[in-house]
Amino acid sequence: MSNSKKPSTSLIYTFGAFGGFLFGYDIGIINGALPSIKETWHLTPLLEGTITSILFLGAMLGAVSMAPLADKLGRRKMIMIAAIIFALGSLGCAFSTNTNLLIIARFILGISVGAASALVPMYMGEISPPEVRGKISGLNQLMITVGMLISYGVNYAFINIDEGWRWMLGGAIVPALVLFFGSFVLPESPRYLVNIGDRAGALKSLLRVRTEEAAQNEYQEIVEMYEERKMNNTKVKFTKPILFSIFVGSCVTFLQQIQGANTIFYYSSQILGDIFGSTISGVISTVGVGVVFVLATIVTLLFVDKFKRRTLFMSGSIGMGTCLLLVGLIYPYTSKGENWAITLVFILICLYVIFYAYSWAAVTWIVVGELFPGSVRGLATGIASMVNWLGNIVVALFFPILLSTIGLSNIFFLFTGCCVIGLLFTKFLLYETNGKTLEQIEHYLENKFA
């Protein structure tokens, strides 16, 4: 019967999450590209840091400026614009004739990456059924991890080619074009369409990703929530529920960055190279860590909706913190060539990645698409994503300084403390969103501050 037949949604969800691939690819590709760039131009430490970190600044701008535009222009159109910007930035990197042009191109890339980091969770959260929203929204994180893994492979393929960095950075145009043309398959967010008065279009979009009965029920709930907001206030006001949701969402995205993950993913080649005694061993073992990350993310998508979001966050922080504590204690023995210590540190890093994959990696971007009221979802998601990139900059900026002053073991102890903060934040401040419609979550916030 027509009211029980579920439409085919595989392509919609795949292309909807594909912006995460751009996010992951560009994060991973620069590590392999930098040594090749140094062969083309002489880079001072400051210039090298600028080429790397300028993307983060662009991402902050892209997240906070382009995500709110999705409330005016639509989620689908902004994803397409982000793909175009990414393609232009990739070409700019590939054909840069000096470091200044490369820095400008990297900044443009950052705008697109930041936009994708905000737009994709928002879009996926709005088109996903509440009972499997974690699994569907989690495709974004899977795409991020796959993008990172592919970038490691591309780095390896072009590492011995003259000016191979141009192919590494310019190759990003391929996934950008995939996202652009794939966007034509995507239905517009039904919640955005209701907000602009296109109710027929909203129901049509829902019918592309729901059964007829489910589409009608959800459509009615969306309209009722919109009418309620319209009756209460025609203009957006930063009420206590809205401010609280933005605070919580921003804490989640910031904590994702400061619990040690970026140290593992950005500097794993260096850390593991030191442990195993050679650069090539560091690169190969980093690919191994990337494979573990992808596999753990795939497994996560199979069960993420069976557990409360808060449970996954808290258990993840406990597991991550334990692994980091043990690595900090054991790491000094690796410099003495102790084989048991070398093996155990690698295993603990892989275990850390598994704990991170099912909690703060995947679930962060799921809840970012769930936490915020509809009237400010674009703006709030942009702010939370901007804070995420701010955390990225903090870690990238201070890790080399801390490494030279307090040493790697003490850095791991510091991140262990951050995991404790993540655990306490989740227990006492984060509200549960699993299994609830976006409208039910909004009602919870209103009742909390009534």
TORMIDREN-668896 format. One record per residue: x, y, z of N, C-alpha, C in turn; residue in one letter. Coordinates in steps of 0.001 Angstrom, whole numbers, plus 500000, padded with zeros to 6 digits. Layout:
XYZXYZXYZA ...
end
This chain:
500854498799500000500000500000500000500875501230500000M 500382502315499426501190503518499264501588504146500579S 500756503954501614501086504604502869502094503823503697N 502478502608503235503449501824503984504753501612503221S 504781501980501942505988501786501145506980502901501424K 508200502494501778509236503479502092510018503836500840K 510191505124500530510935505517499340512412505140499469P 513080504986498316514518504731498317515249506032498654S 516065505968499690516702507202500178518226507127500174T 518806506045499674520251505835499782521040506972499154S 520686507349497926521422508418497237521253509744497953L 520057510007498457519791511267499141520677511392500378I 520708510355501200521504510421502419523003510421502117Y 523420509691501071524841509647500718525331511013500258T 524612511620499319525026512932498831524814514016499883F 523788513833500723523563514795501799524733514863502759G 525372513716502986526500513657503923527848513876503247A 527871513978501907529148513975501190530003515207501484F 529372516266501980530161517433502376531185517078503442G 530887516064504262531834515607505259533112515059504636G 533005514494503423534194513992502720535165515136502428F 534634516271501983535485517440501716536185517886502995L 535428517898504081535940518255505410537133517360505755F 536924516032505674537968515086506056539164515100505126G 538917515201503818540011515185502843540955516356503067Y 540407517524503267541276518695503380542010518744504711D 541435518139505755542137518043507034543348517126506894I 543161515995506191544217515001506102545283515296505068G 544933515994503987545848516117502851547034517028503137I 546863518011504011547924518998504210549156518386504860I 548984517334505684550137516709506332551095516119505310N 550557515499504265551409514950503221551904515997502245G 551128517066502085551497518094501110552624518996501600A 552683519236502903553661520202503429555118519856503097L 555559518603503277556949518305502912557247518587501441P 556281518329500566556471518600499142556487520092498855S 555654520846499565555646522308499400556994522889499810I 557592522323500850558907522800501315559987522598500252K 559813521594499387560776521370498311560611522392497192E 559412522959497073559163523975496047559598525352496511T 559259525684497745559618526984498311560267526786499676W 561129527698500025561687527681501378560642528237502331H 560261527441503310559237527853504267559852528053505639L 559627529229506197559982529452507603558939528735508460T 559243528467509720558238527842510603556938528645510657P 557060529976510653555867530822510685555040530643509422L 555715530595508267555008530449506995554359529075506895L 555061528063507366554497526716507364553247526650508237E 553336527260509421552176527286510308551016528066509717G 551342529138508988550290529951508365549564529175507277T 550322528457506450549709527667505378548759526619505966I 549145526044507081548305525029507723547087525643508398T 547313526654509210546250527160510085545320528160509415S 545703528714508270544831529698507612543513529049507206I 543552527727506944542313527022506616541344527072507788L 541877526969509013541013526991510197540336528347510362F 541092529427510066540496530765510147539386530921509115L 539651530441507896538613530477506874537408529657507270G 537655528501507918536557527636508356535691528324509405A 536321529061510322535551529809511313534629530804510630M 535179531529509642534375532512508916533264531820508130L 533598530718507455532598530009506668531473529462507507G 531811528915508680530786528330509546529825529380510072A 530362530498510548529520531496511203528804532396510206V 529274532472508951528648533365507971527734532629506991S 528144531445506549527372530756505517526234529916506069M 526416529355507260525340528545507847524067529371508091A 524170530603508650522947531391508809522258531712507484P 523027531802506394522416532063505082521497530924504664L 521718529732505243520868528595504912519437528825505378A 519242529698506389517886530033506830517182530942505834D 517961531606504979517377532526503996517349531934502587K 518419531220502221518541530710500854518237529225500731L 518209528519501861517946527085501826519195526261502060G 519005525082502653520135524210502963520785523685501681R 519968523230500751520458522610499522521286523580498688R 520795524775498529521509525760497721522850526123498353K 522893526231499672524145526588500337525167525452500258M 524701524200500272525619523079500083526241523137498691I 525443523501497689525953523633496326526968524772496231M 526689525877496891527617527010496889528927526623497563I 528837525874498665530039525421499355530891524534498442A 530243523680497644530975522813496713531703523640495653A 531058524686495156531688525558494158532911526251494741I 532757526789495952533884527469496609535041526496496835I 534703525263497215535741524258497460536506523945496172F 535768523830495071536413523556493781537347524692493385A 536902525930493551537738527090493219538980527144494105L 538808526880495392539949526875496309540956525788495961G 540451524617495548541341523515495163542175523880493946S 541524524467492946542255524889491750543261525986492092L 542866526898492975543771527965493399545026527407494052G 544866526368494877546025525728495509546926525074494465C 546312524335493541547087523580492559547919524477491659A 547400525661491333548083526542490378548745527747491043F 548939527679492359549599528784493063551040528936492578S 551423530170492319552788530442491848553686530975492961T 553099531275494101553880531703495262553098531392496538N 553760531561497658553136531187498936551960532085499288T 551996533332498857550881534235499159549593533742498497N 549710533323497222548524532815496519548049531504497145L 548986530682497592548615529426498253547858529696499548L 548311530676500298547637531032501559546226531542501283I 546075532376500252544742532880499899543829531728499484I 544362530814498666543562529675498210543163528777499383A 544082528584500322543779527777501503542695528440502365R 542719529755502435541692530479503181540323530280502523F 540288530348501183539034530119500450538533528701500695I 539458527744500656539089526362500983538482526272502377L 539071526992503305538593526969504684537160527446504801G 536805528475504040535422528968504058534465527851503681I 534824527105502645533974526008502197533920524877503222S 535080524513503778535130523433504767534310523797506008V 534446525047506459533669525504507602532178525492507324G 531810525930506109530399525903505730529861524481505734A 530635523544505161530199522146505114530072521557506515A 530978521946507425530948521401508784529683521811509525S 529078522923509111527834523381509743526597522943508959A 526675523028507632525497522772506793525095521301506796L 526072520397506718525752518977506595525042518433507840V 525551518672509073524806518182510247523398518772510343P 523267520052510000521966520698510054520996520043509066M 521454519860507839520608519277506803520245517834507131Y 521251517039507518520992515630507802520059515464508993M 520199516337509995519310516282511144517876516585510785G 517674517459509798516326517886509440515616516928508493E 516353516112507748515682515190506825515644513756507352I 516298513496508489516377512125509001515195511800509909S 514635510584509814513595510153510753514173510075512167P 513407510470513188513948510516514552514441509167515063P 513806508072514639514198506765515169515549506283514633E 516013506827513511517328506438512967518173507678512649V 517859508786513296518568510024512977520053509928513307R 520398509201514370521811509038514709522567508333513607G 521987507246513089522643506485512029522783507319510759K 521707508015510370521743508806509132522658510017509286I 522510510752510384523362511917510609524818511501510783S 525029510296511315526381509794511516527115509516510216G 526381509451509095527044509299507799528008510453507541L 527707511616508106528604512764507971529976512435508543N 530006511844509745531280511479510351531974510374509568Q 531204509413509035531807508374508204532474508996506988L 531811509958506367532394510630505208533665511389505598M 533675511991506783534877512690507252536041511711507375I 535781510558507990536853509576508196537317508979506874T 536377508714505961536757508184504648537567509218503877V 537149510495503974537906511570503325539328511648503842G 539490511508505160540830511516505752541650510331505265M 541035509143505241541751507945504811542165508051503343L 541263508530502489541598508705501066542735509702500907I 542724510761501727543800511757501636545151511149502000S 545153510217502969546405509533503318546915508733502117Y 545989508074501417546372507314500228546890508205499117G 546234509350498919546678510299497899548060510835498258V 548266511145499530549587511607499982550667510585499630N 550367509317499898551349508257499637551605508118498134Y 550536508265497312550668508090495865551551509158495222A 551490510393495755552199511504495122553421511973495908F 553817511216496942554875511689497826556226511797497119I 556466510957496115557762510968495428557705511636494056N 556604512301493752556442512997492473556819514468492644I 557540515005491645557964516398491698556744517314491830D 556769518188492841555643519076493154554328518297493253E 554435517140493893553246516310494076552161516982494888G 552536517989495680551543518692496491550450519345495636W 550800519726494397549788520343493513548689519332493175R 549088518074492970548102517030492704547320516688493969W 548006516690495098547334516390496369546221517397496656M 546574518688496595545606519738496925544600519952495793L 545087519913494561544190520125493425543228518984493208G 543609517769493650542731516613493476541418516739494214G 541346517683495149540107517884495913538965518380495032A 539281518810493806538211519267492911537272518117492547I 537786516887492569536948515732492199535795515547493185V 536051515423494499534902515302495414534032516564495436P 534622517738495167533816518965495113532787518886494001A 533203518368492841532271518231491712531227517153492002L 531642516085492677530681515035493062529596515623493956V 530001516448494930529029517061495834528108518016495081L 528676518820494174527857519797493442526770519097492630F 527166518125491822526172517453490974525271516543491800F 525802515986492878524973515171493754523896515975494455G 524138517279494630523170518137495319521858518253494554S 521893518002493252520651518061492475519690516946492861F 520202515902493487519358514791493937518651515119495246V 519203516069496009518730516313497366517398517060497389L 516466516626498243515271517437498501515634518570499463P 514947519670499355515189520756500303514632520359501670E 515213520936502711514748520653504069513286521065504215S 512418520152504674511003520503504842510801521596505884P 511655521665506881511510522687507913511832524070507358R 512835524147506489513133525420505826511967525838504940Y 511392524887504211510294525219503295509059525704504047L 508769525103505193507650525586506012507933527005506494V 509169527274506884509530528606507388509371529693506332N 509539529352505053509392530367504000507998530333503371I 507120529485503900505734529476503441505412528482502352G 506368527644501964506122526660500906505730525327501547D 504498525242502007504062524045502719503868522858501786R 503429523118500571503281522026499606504647521422499282A 505632522289499137506991521820498875507555521034500051G 507203521457501275507684520758502468507140519335502516A 505844519183502239505244517843502242505838516984501130L 506090517608499986506696516879498861508094516371499231K 508862517196499919510199516775500357510120515618501342S 509187515711502290509032514637503270508641513315502610L 507804513395501583507367512183500897508514511496500156L 509599512210499915510763511602499261511622510792500228R 511428511030501537512274510329502525511459509652503622V 510150509627503506509274508992504498508177508208503787R 507536507307504531506287506730504055505236507837504073T 504134507595503383503096508632503287502535508982504664E 502295507967505473501736508204506809502724508976507678E 503991508542507657505016509219508463505220510653507987A 505171510860506677505351512201506129504238513135506579A 502994512646506537501861513467506953501952513830508430Q 502305512851509258502406513100510705503503514109511023N 504682513933510396505790514836510675505512516230510117E 504867516272508949504502517561508354503597518341509304Y 502636517666509887501711518325510795502444518852512022Q 503386518071512543504153518483513718505023519701513404E 505626519718512220506470520852511809505628522117511689I 504468521999511055503583523155510871503095523680512209V 502717522773513110502228523199514432503320523932515206E 504551523432515129505661524089515809505922525466515213M 505825525561513894506035526848513218504953527844513623Y 503696527400513654502595528283514034502733528736515481E 503211527834516335503413528178517739504478529261517888E 505583529105517166506640530124517206506141531451516650R 505384531372515580504868532583514936503903533317515847K 503098532568516588502122533177517486502819533825518677M 503855533178519169504564533706520338505424534919520007N 506036534880518857506959535971518515507315535880517042N 507143536945516312507461536945514889508940537176514642T 509655537716515609511088537954515450511878537038516386K 513060536693515920513924535832516723514471536610517910V 514274536063519104514859536644520299515735535602520966K 516855536053521523517764535125522191517268534880523612F 516252534016523686515654533656524965516585532704525716T 516234532426526977517052531501527770517174530120527128K 516068529535526591516224528228525931517191528274524748P 517113529345523946517984529459522781519436529638523202I 519670530536524159521040530778524624521636529527525267L 520809528813526037521290527593526675521667526542525628F 520828526403524602521113525410523559522392525763522808S 522618527056522540523840527479521853525058527233522741I 524911527520524038526006527269524979526360525783525015F 525346524925525146525575523484525219526189522973523920V 525625523402522785526145522958521492527585523384521269G 527910524611521672529277525106521509530246524363522421S 529799524028523641530648523238524544530938521856523955C 529917521246523361530100519926522752531160519994521650V 531046520973520749531988521050519629533392521429520092T 533501522264521135534819522639521646535482521448522344F 534678520723523137535225519565523850535665518475522876L 535002518385521730535443517402520733536901517636520336Q 537297518911520302538628519266519813539719519143520872Q 539375519280522162540429519408523177540620518143524031I 540051517021523568540240515774524307541278514864523655Q 542164515473522856543326514744522356543250514230520944G 542080514288520319541932513670518996542824514326517946A 542871515657517949543654516334516927545145516040517053N 545602515842518273547000515455518462547268514106517792T 546328513188517955546477511858517353546455511950515832I 545486512697515283545307512700513834546260513654513105F 546589514780513704547474515736513037548946515375513194Y 549290514786514333550711514552514620551049513080514787Y 550129512190514372550378510765514558551594510288513765S 551793510849512554552965510445511768554253510773512523S 554286511959513134555461512370513889555620511531515159Q 554519511358515899554568510609517155554946509150516900I 554251508518515945554506507108515671555844506910514967L 556256507909514157557574507838513535558672507834514578G 558516508666515617559493508688516715559505507358517463D 558299506800517658558194505541518405558815504381517619I 558485504292516313558948503166515507560331503399514895F 560817504644514964562195504873514559562417505336513142G 561346505591512356561535506088510993560282506814510519S 560477507742509576559352508522509037558374507635508296T 558909506715507456558014505860506666557188504952507567I 557767504508508667557005503688509628555873504509510248S 556155505801510497555122506688511027553981506876510064G 554306507047508758553268507236507736552417505984507600V 553076504822507524552347503557507349551458503273508557I 551977503489509768551179503231510968550028504226511080S 550222505439510557549136506423510544547990505957509645T 548335505364508494547307504787507633546550503701508394V 547275502912509181546633501881510002545654502476510995G 546044503575511619545149504272512542543915504787511801V 544132505295510568543011505773509755542039504664509413G 542552503472509104541689502329508809540867501948510035V 541497501942511199540780501658512448539657502674512655V 539939503942512369538954505015512535537739504787511642F 537990504450510370536893504212509433536059503010509865V 536719501906510186535994500696510585535183500925511860L 535770501636512816535052501925514062533841502811513810A 533965503738512871532841504613512536531720503837511872T 532075502902510980531060502071510324530287501258511363I 531003500648512297530350499868513357529461500774514217V 529932501988514467529165502944515266527799503208514664T 527737503358513342526472503665512679525447502546512852L 525915501332513121525007500204513265524269500204514596L 524870500842515615524231500772516943523999502128517597F 524365503229516927524344504531517587522952504909518097V 521895504489517397520539504852517822519988503943518916D 520746502898519258520295501978520312520706502460521704K 521564503475521764522049503998523041521757505494523146F 521634505970524368521463507395524580522727508134524168K 522538509337523623523699510129523207524627510379524411R 524042510669525554524836510987526745525662509768527182R 525100508580527070525837507360527430527071507190526552T 526908507425525259528031507289524337529113508327524641L 528710509566524894529678510612525234530456510262526507F 529727509876527550530391509632528845531321508425528786M 530856507328528191531718506147528097532918506428527203S 532704507246526157533811507616525291534872508405526034G 534445509384526825535403510183527602536187509321528586S 535496508375529226536178507485530174537227506639529446I 536846506038528317537777505207527566538941506010526992G 538643507181526424539687508024525855540669508481526934M 540117508933528061540962509417529145541870508318529694G 541324507103529812542127505977530306543275505666529354T 542983505641528054544022505366527057545109506438527079C 544707507712527149545686508798527165546552508752528418L 545931508430529552546685508317530808547753507226530704L 547368506076530165548308504969530027549410505271529023L 549053505946527913550071506335526928551081507281527574V 550580508233528359551472509168529037552436508476529980G 551957507427530648552804506689531592553830505796530879L 553416505226529737554262504248529046555204504897528037I 554822506033527495555580506651526394557082506815526698Y 557494507236527895558936507404528142559760506142527885P 559146504967528045559874503722527833560137503445526353Y 559345504102525451559565503869524019560894504450523564T 561313505545524179562586506168523796563779505303524188S 563546504339525075564607503409525475564613502156524605K 563734502145523598563680501009522681562987499789523234G 562187499971524279561462498840524872560335498407523920E 560440497211523354559474496743522361558064496628522928N 557953496186524190556629496068524795555947497421524883W 556728498481525172556166499824525284555741500349523919A 556566500109522900556243500554521539554939499915521068I 554838498608521266553629497888520844552407498362521618T 552554498519522916551421498893523763550939500307523464L 551860501243523191551452502609522859550649502622521566V 551097501862520563550344501799519297548955501214519518F 548863500138520307547560499531520597546653500512521338I 547200501245522311546406502204523081545914503347522206L 546744503781521256546313504837520333545151504333519477I 545245503093519006544143502515518230542881502380519078C 543032501970520345541876501874521252541274503250521493L 542133504257521665541649505624521833540795506025520639Y 541272505719519434540543506069518213539175505393518189V 539088504144518657537802503442518706536850504133519681I 537331504459520882536481505172521853536027506524521293F 536943507227520645536617508532520067535621508397518925Y 535801507363518095534965507195516904533490507054517256A 533178506252518293531760506008518587531152507079519487Y 531949508011519966531412509013520895531594510428520352S 532698511064520700532857512478520388533074512748518906W 533504511754518149533653511954516704532292511959516026A 531577510838516121530307510693515405529165511450516070A 529041511311517393527841511815518067527840513342518162V 529008513968518174529054515435518199528270516023517038T 528539515527515826527869516106514657526427515656514538W 526073514556515219524665514168515283523893515153516155I 524400515434517361523660516301518274523684517760517817V 524702518157517073524710519531516542523512519752515619V 523076518698514953521887518806514113520586518676514874G 520669518431516198519467518176516992519203519213518083E 520244519820518624520133520579519869519353521878519755L 519350522523518578518928523917518497517485524090518023F 516778525088518576515429525410518099515429525810516625P 514328525526515949514253525766514508514435527213514099G 514019528150514949514077529569514577515504530083514449S 516464529406515100517861529865515048518807528736514649V 518269527682514039519114526505513794520312526832512909R 520102527623511867521210527973510990522285528768511716G 521872529817512410522814530659513142523507529877514256L 522734529104515028523292528364516158524269527291515693A 523923526600514614524836525587514077526120526239513593T 525999527419512983527186528145512540528088528539513703G 527476529006514792528266529396515975528969528182516566I 528237527058516711528833525847517277529982525340516405A 529804525402515097530865524966514186532063525904514251S 531802527198514387532892528164514521533707527872515781M 533015527564516883533710527233518132534532525955517957V 534006525006517183534749523784516894536074524099516200N 536031525007515235537260525384514531538183526206515416W 537593526970516340538412527690517316539206526700518170L 538539525644518614539233524606519367540332523960518542G 540063523786517257541057523246516334542307524120516305N 542092525428516225543208526382516179543994526354517490I 543273526301518616543928526282519930544875525093520036V 544385523908519636545222522708519723546409522798518769V 546140523203517516547213523295516519548263524323516920A 547834525400517575548741526481517949549608526104519149L 548980525469520147549691525250521407550403523899521506F 550026522929520652550684521627520754552201521713520551F 552702522390519493554160522448519336554851523155520503P 554177524181521044554748524904522180554809524008523408I 553709523311523680553674522407524827554654521250524656L 554802520774523422555711519659523164557147520020523530L 557521521271523227558904521697523488559127522120524943S 558038522341525684558185522821527063557899521749528106T 556778521045527981556412520065529021556553518625528559I 556710518398527240556914517046526747555618516309526443G 555730515246525639554555514545525137553761513836526234L 554452513237527184553737512529528261552823513474529035S 553348514652529376552536515621530126551383516169529279N 551583516247527952550483516647527068549355515620527150I 549708514338527134548685513291527260547969513381528607F 548693513707529669548058513881530981547088515072530955F 547484516133530258546627517311530133545331516966529408L 545453516203528332544260515797527590543392514834528407F 544025514052529281543257513195530187542343514040531070T 542879515159531556542055516089532347540904516649531536G 541140516928530256540070517423529386538978516372529214C 539372515096529183538379514022529088537499513981530333C 538089514261531485537308514326532727536286515465532635V 536708516602532093535786517732531911534661517334530970I 534997516615529880533971516146528953532959515239529618G 533432514373530491532550513469531235531606514251532144L 532140515206532904531321515986533837530320516873533102L 530747517485531997529835518318531204528648517497530724F 528934516311530189527862515475529650526893515054530742T 527413514697531885526568514211532985525648515297533524K 526143516529533621525383517558534327524734518621533431F 525153518759532177524617519841531349523955519383530044L 524486518342529435523973517942528119522614517263528262L 521643517674527469520316517068527513520184516025526401Y 519378515000526678519250513861525770518376514202524565E 518788513716523378518045513995522144517670512729521389T 518180511594521801517965510365521039516488509972521002N 516000509631519806514638509141519647513558510201519668G 513932511470519787512959512558519846512937513319518525K 511773513817518139511718514686516976512348516026517346T 512735516785516337513331518096516597512355519006517318L 511078518834517025510060519649517688509910519266519160E 510024517982519478509968517544520880511162518086521668Q 512332518125521044513515518678521700513311520160521972I 512699520852521023512432522285521200511446522510522346E 510428521665522436509467521780523538510150521516524876H 511086520568524920511819520283526154512546521534526640Y 513208522229525731513941523438526112513002524514526647L 511870524674525995510903525680526440510381525348527834E 510084524086528080509561523675529391510618523787530480N 511879523561530104512969523628531082513100525022531668K 512817526041530846512974527425531307511631528139531469F 510559527355531522509231527959531681509087528571533071A 
end
